[in-house]
Amino acid sequence: MPVLLSVNAEGLADSKVMEAMQSWDSLAILGPFYVHLHTLPQLDNLRSFTFGAHHRFDKYQLLNLLSKVPNLTDLDIYYDDFLNVGPRVHSSREPKFSGFASMKDLIVRHQGVGSLGAYTELFRWVKLVASRSPLTGLSIIADDERECRPKATRILLDWIQTKPDLTLLNIPYVQLSNADLQWAFCNSNVEVLSMYFSTAEMLMIDPTKSSLVALYLRSKIQHTSLTKTMVHVESPGALKRVNSGRKFRALPLVQMLWTINPLSLRRGVDPLEDY
């Protein structure tokens, strides 16, 4: 994948650069501070696109940016809620974006999203980005580790249930209600689930009805509470993995990974090397 670590004010306006980009099928811009809509050309050949942090695009401008890469199958994009304030946002509320017909994998990294309203707007934005997409993988990752409470997840879960091909759901900073967990464990096609783990009682489900083959848990639960369900936890604060086999009653055939260190460097299942 061609990777642009950073782009200066004139970089993307160079005619040779723009001409070369027309034939690329993948592109990662990791330092997009100087990227503007008018400097990025139309990239119809692009299939994989990464747009990193430290850009200056609000949520509507991001949609206009995505209209320049209409044929993506993989998108990794940074959503900065600190930019979604002030009159500049209101002046850009008519995005030209019409969706992705072929996108399979979407990763949204975000910062500044902490309140119920902010998470609701984020999930609406994600829904808009992938409404037409046959998603098989969805990751929503809080770069600043702000957690989402169950009250804000309804719009996300209702939409996810319309995606029958989704097999990977990576939401390590999102708390699910018991009803949502029941769906994720037993009534969906999700095979790999990464989520925020708030109570051990969540996992007491009927394992014969679950399609899960891998479960990743991020939690602040103390070691003594976890031992009631996860009998092989030995030391708090470290990432542990258990191939539970017959000894784990709730999910006997599920590979599990969890951390009880909220400052763990592991961010969900990215990259997913354990599956």
N, C-alpha and C positions, 0 to 999 in steps of 0.2 A: 504494500500500500504506500503510495506517495505521501509523505508526512511533511507538513509545513509546521515547524516548531513555533515560529512566529512570523508575522506578516507586517512589514512596515507600511507606511501610508501610501507608497507608490507601488508596492510589490505586486499586488494583483492587477494593477492597471497596466503593467508591462505587456505589450502585445505578444511577445514571445511566450510569456508565461500563460496568458489566456489561450493562445493557440494550442499549446501543449496540453492544457487541461481538458480540452474538448474530447480527447481520445481516452482519458483515464476512466477506469471503471471503479476506482476507489480513491478516497482522499480523506486525510485527517488534518485538520487545522487546530493545532493545540494551543496556539497563542493568538487568538483572533481579535485582539483589542482594536486594531486598525482596519478590520474588515468592514466594509459598507455594502449595502445592497447593490449599488451601482458599480462596484468594483468586482463583484463576483459574477462571472458570466453564466449563461444558461448551460447546465451540464446534464444533458439528456442521457448521456452514456453512463453516468455515475450509478453504481449499484450499492456501494458502501460508503457512508459519510460519517465522519466524526467531527463535531464542532465543540471545542473545549471551553473552559471557563475564561473569565476576564474579557468577555465581549461586552458590547454596549447595546444589545438587542432586547427590547421588552418582548412580552409574550406574543404580541401581534406582529412585530417585526420579525420574530423567529418564524412565524408562519409564512410571511412573505419570502424569507430566505429559503424555506423549504420548497416553495413553488419553483425554485430554480433547479431543483434536483428531483423531478417527478417520478423517476423510475427506480427508486431505491428498494432494495430488499433488506438492508441493514442500516439502522440509524442509531448513533450514540450522540446525544445532544445535551447541552447544559442549559438549564432553566434557572435564571437568577431573579427571584422575586423582589429583590431590592430595586430592580429596574422597572418594576410594574407600578410606579407611583408618579404623580405629577401630570401636568398637561401634555407632556410628550407622548404618554401612553394613549390618551384620549384622541390625539391627532392621527393615530395610526390604526384605527379600529376597523379598517376594511381590508383584511388580508385577501390576497389573491389565491391563496392556497386551496386546493380542491381535494387533497388526500392522496394516499398511496394505494394503488391497486395490487401491488406485489410485495409489500413489505412483510417480512416474516419475523424479524427480530428488532425490538425497540428497547433502547436503554435511555432513560431520562435521569440525569443527575441534577440535583437542585440544591439551592441554598436560600435561606431567608424565609422558608415556608414553615410556619410554626402554628398559626392560629387555625381554627376550624374553617374560617372563610378562605384563608390562603390555600389550605389543602384542598378545599372544594374547588377553587379556581384551577389549581394544578391538575386535579383529576379531570376536570372538564376540558382542559387544554390537551391532556394526553388522549382523551376520548376523541377529540377533534382530529388530532394528528393521525390516529390509527383507525378511525371509524370505518374506512373502506378496506382495511388491510386484513389478510388472512394470517393473523399473528400466530406464531408458535412459541415465541418467547417474549416476556415482558419484564423489565427491570425498572424499578423506581427507587432511587438511592439518594438519601439525604447526605449531602457532602458535609454539612455541619451537624449531622446526627440529631436533628430535631425530630421527635417522634410524632406520629399521627395517631390520635385516639380513635376508637371505633366509631364515634358519632360522624366522623368525616368520611368514612370509607364506603358509605352506601352507594354513592354515585359510581365509584370505581367498581365495586363488586357487581352491581346490576349490569354494568357494561361488559365486564369480563365474562359474565355468564352468556353473553351473545357471541363469544369467540370459542367455538367448539374445538378448534385445532390447537388451542393453547395448552402446551405441555410443561412449560417452565414459567413459574411465577416467582419473581425475586423481589420481595418487598420487606427487607430486613428492618425497616424503621416504621412499619405500619402494624398497628395492633388490630387484630380481627376479633369480632364478637364471636360468641360460641356458635350462633347460627351460621355465620359466614365460614367458620372453621368446618362445621359439619358439611357445608357445601363443598369446600375446597378439598376435604379429605375423602368424601364419599360420593359426591354427586357430580364431579367434574372429571375431565380427562387430564388434569394436572398430574404429572409424574414427579416433578421436582419442585418443591416448595421451600422458599426461604422467607421467614417471617419473624416478627417480634414476639417473644414468648413471655407472657405475663403471669401465667398460673399453670401449675402442673396438671390441674384437672382438665385443661384443654385437650389433652392427648388421650383421654379415656374414651376412645371410639371403637367401633366394631372394625377390626382390621380386615375382615373378609370383604368389606365393601369399599376399601380404599384402593385407588389406582396409584398411590404414591410408591416410588421406589427410592427416593432420597428426600430427606427433610433436614433443613438447616435452621437452627434456632439462635436468635440473638436475645440475650436475657440479662436482667439484673437480679434475678432470683438467687438467693443465697444457697450455698452448697447443701445445707441441711434440708431445705425444702425440696430440692431437686432429687435427693436420694430416694424419696418415696416412690418416684416413678422411674428414674434413671439410675439403676442400681450400680452402674460402673463408673460414676463420677468419682474421681479421686482427689483432685486438687482444684480449688476455685481460682479464677483469674487466668486460666489457660484454655486454649482451644482444645477440645477433646473430640474424639471420634469413636464411635462404637458401631460395630457390625453386630447388631443386637441378636440375630438368630432366634433361638427358642426362648432365651432368657428374658426378653423384653415383652411383657404381656400385651401392651397396648398396640404396638406396631411390630410384629415379630419378624417381618421380612424387610424392614426399612433400614437403609443406611442413614445414620444420623450424625450431624455435626452441630455443636453448639458452643457458645462462649458465655461465661458469666462475668466477663470483663467488658464493661461498656466502652472502654477505650481501645478495644482490640482493633488492630489494623485491618483485619479481614472485613471486607464490605460485602456481606451476603455471599453470593456464589459467583463472583466475578474475579478471576476466571474460574470456571467450574472444572476443577481438576480432579474432583473426588467422585464424579459421576461416571 
